[in-house]
Amino acid sequence: MSPLELFAAALGVIAVWLTVKQNVWCWPIGLLMVLMYSWIFFEVKLYSDMLLQVVYAVLQLYGWWQWTRGGGQQQGRAVSRLGARAMALSLALGAAGSLALGYLMATYTDAAAPWLDAALTGFSLVAQVWMAQKRLQCWPLWLTLDVIFVGLFVSKELYLTAGLYGLFCLLALQGWLAWRRAPELARAEPAGA
């Protein structure tokens, strides 16, 4: 465990907790965290995770914009449900991205866990976009992914990061419960896009 991993993990807890609370500061704090984790994952040869962190940096900016200026009246997004067709399309894109990235990592790099790492990356991107759009379904997907991430990080002896993702599991459950009670969700119809 390095001081960088310790600091990045602390920022991760703060960022996800702020996300659960729908506090816009989750995005700049998350941006700093993902930039740190891109280096950490490079050092342990989890290249798909490293690339994921770089994409997360862009998605942190997208989420920040969505939460402050997105939505129908440019006043920020409200919690909503994703429609079945849009959800299926997103998951299919996550699967396609996972297969393509897994092939590239297995064929052209010395990645430690090319297929698993790629699958977690592909579906994490889906979850991150859903979170930026305040889609309720982001939380069950995050919970599933975080459980698998814990096992991957334990196998790479990133114990602090594994513990962080274990905490993320609890925060994902808390986020799902909190966002389900959001007043705007009770008034809204399922979103199609």
C-alpha positions in Angstrom: 0.0 0.0 0.0 1.4 3.3 -1.1 0.6 6.8 0.2 -0.8 7.5 -3.2 -3.2 4.5 -2.9 -4.2 5.6 0.6 -5.0 9.2 -0.5 -6.8 8.0 -3.7 -8.9 5.6 -1.6 -9.9 8.3 0.8 -10.9 10.6 -2.0 -12.9 7.7 -3.5 -14.9 7.3 -0.3 -15.6 11.0 -0.1 -16.6 11.2 -3.8 -19.1 8.2 -3.7 -20.6 9.4 -0.4 -21.2 12.8 -2.0 -22.7 11.1 -5.0 -25.2 9.3 -2.7 -26.1 12.6 -1.2 -26.4 14.2 -4.7 -23.8 16.8 -3.8 -22.2 18.2 -7.0 -18.7 18.2 -5.3 -18.6 14.5 -5.9 -17.4 15.3 -9.4 -14.3 17.4 -8.9 -13.2 15.1 -6.0 -13.8 12.1 -8.2 -11.8 13.7 -10.9 -8.7 13.9 -8.7 -9.3 10.4 -7.5 -9.4 8.8 -11.0 -6.3 10.6 -12.1 -4.4 9.1 -9.2 -5.8 5.7 -9.8 -4.8 5.7 -13.4 -1.2 5.7 -12.2 -1.8 3.1 -9.5 -3.3 0.7 -12.1 -0.5 1.3 -14.6 2.0 0.3 -11.9 0.2 -3.1 -11.4 -0.4 -3.7 -15.1 -4.2 -3.4 -15.0 -4.2 -1.5 -18.2 -7.9 -1.7 -18.9 -8.5 -0.2 -15.4 -5.9 2.5 -16.2 -7.7 3.4 -19.4 -11.0 3.3 -17.5 -9.7 5.9 -15.1 -8.7 8.2 -18.0 -12.2 7.9 -19.5 -13.7 8.4 -16.0 -11.8 11.7 -15.9 -13.8 12.8 -19.0 -17.0 11.4 -17.5 -16.4 13.3 -14.3 -16.5 16.5 -16.3 -19.6 15.3 -18.1 -21.3 14.4 -14.8 -20.4 17.7 -13.3 -22.0 19.5 -16.2 -25.1 17.2 -16.2 -25.7 17.8 -12.5 -25.3 21.5 -12.7 -26.6 22.5 -16.2 -28.2 19.4 -17.7 -31.8 18.5 -17.7 -34.8 19.9 -19.5 -34.5 23.4 -18.1 -30.7 23.6 -17.8 -31.0 23.4 -14.0 -29.3 20.0 -13.4 -30.6 16.5 -13.7 -33.2 14.9 -11.5 -33.2 11.2 -10.6 -35.0 9.1 -13.2 -35.4 5.5 -14.3 -33.9 4.3 -17.5 -36.4 2.6 -19.9 -36.0 -1.1 -20.7 -34.9 -0.6 -24.3 -32.3 2.1 -23.5 -31.0 -0.1 -20.6 -30.7 -3.1 -22.9 -28.9 -1.0 -25.6 -26.4 0.4 -23.0 -25.7 -3.1 -21.6 -25.1 -4.4 -25.1 -22.7 -1.6 -25.8 -20.9 -2.4 -22.6 -20.6 -6.1 -23.6 -19.3 -5.2 -27.1 -16.8 -2.8 -25.6 -15.7 -5.4 -23.1 -15.1 -8.0 -25.8 -13.1 -5.6 -28.0 -11.0 -4.3 -25.2 -10.4 -7.8 -23.8 -9.2 -9.0 -27.2 -6.8 -6.1 -27.5 -5.5 -6.5 -24.0 -5.1 -10.3 -24.3 -3.4 -10.0 -27.7 -1.2 -6.9 -27.5 -0.3 -6.4 -23.8 1.0 -8.2 -20.8 -2.1 -7.3 -18.9 -2.6 -9.2 -15.7 -6.3 -10.1 -16.2 -7.2 -9.0 -19.7 -10.7 -10.4 -20.1 -12.0 -9.7 -16.6 -10.4 -6.3 -16.4 -11.9 -5.4 -19.8 -15.4 -6.6 -18.8 -15.3 -4.6 -15.6 -14.1 -1.6 -17.7 -16.9 -1.9 -20.3 -19.7 -2.2 -17.8 -18.2 0.4 -15.5 -18.4 2.9 -18.3 -22.1 2.1 -18.6 -22.6 2.6 -14.9 -20.7 5.9 -14.9 -22.8 7.3 -17.7 -26.0 6.2 -16.0 -24.7 7.9 -12.8 -23.9 11.1 -14.6 -27.5 11.1 -15.9 -28.8 10.3 -12.5 -30.4 7.0 -13.6 -31.5 4.9 -10.6 -30.2 1.7 -12.3 -26.6 2.9 -11.9 -26.6 1.6 -8.3 -27.4 -2.1 -8.8 -24.9 -2.2 -11.7 -22.3 -0.6 -9.5 -23.0 -3.0 -6.7 -22.5 -6.0 -9.0 -19.3 -4.6 -10.5 -17.8 -3.5 -7.1 -18.2 -7.0 -5.7 -16.2 -8.4 -8.7 -13.6 -5.6 -8.4 -13.0 -6.6 -4.8 -11.9 -10.0 -5.9 -9.7 -8.7 -8.7 -7.9 -6.2 -6.4 -7.4 -8.8 -3.7 -5.7 -11.0 -6.4 -3.4 -8.1 -7.2 -2.6 -7.5 -3.5 -4.2 -4.1 -3.7 -5.8 -4.6 -0.3 -6.7 -1.0 0.5 -8.3 -0.6 -2.9 -10.2 -3.9 -2.4 -11.4 -2.5 0.9 -12.4 0.7 -0.8 -14.5 -1.2 -3.3 -16.0 -3.2 -0.5 -17.1 0.1 1.0 -18.3 1.1 -2.5 -20.7 -1.9 -2.3 -22.3 -0.5 0.8 -22.4 3.0 -0.6 -24.0 1.6 -3.8 -26.7 0.0 -1.7 -27.2 3.2 0.2 -27.3 5.2 -3.0 -29.9 2.9 -4.5 -32.1 3.2 -1.4 -31.7 7.0 -1.2 -32.3 7.7 -4.9 -35.4 5.4 -4.9 -36.9 7.8 -2.4 -36.1 11.0 -4.4 -39.2 13.1 -4.7 -38.6 13.7 -8.4 -38.5 10.0 -9.1 -41.9 9.4 -7.7 -43.3 12.1 -10.1 -41.4 11.0 -13.2 -42.3 8.4 -15.9 -39.5 5.9 -16.9 -37.1 7.6 -19.2 -36.6 6.1 -22.6 -33.2 7.5 -23.4 
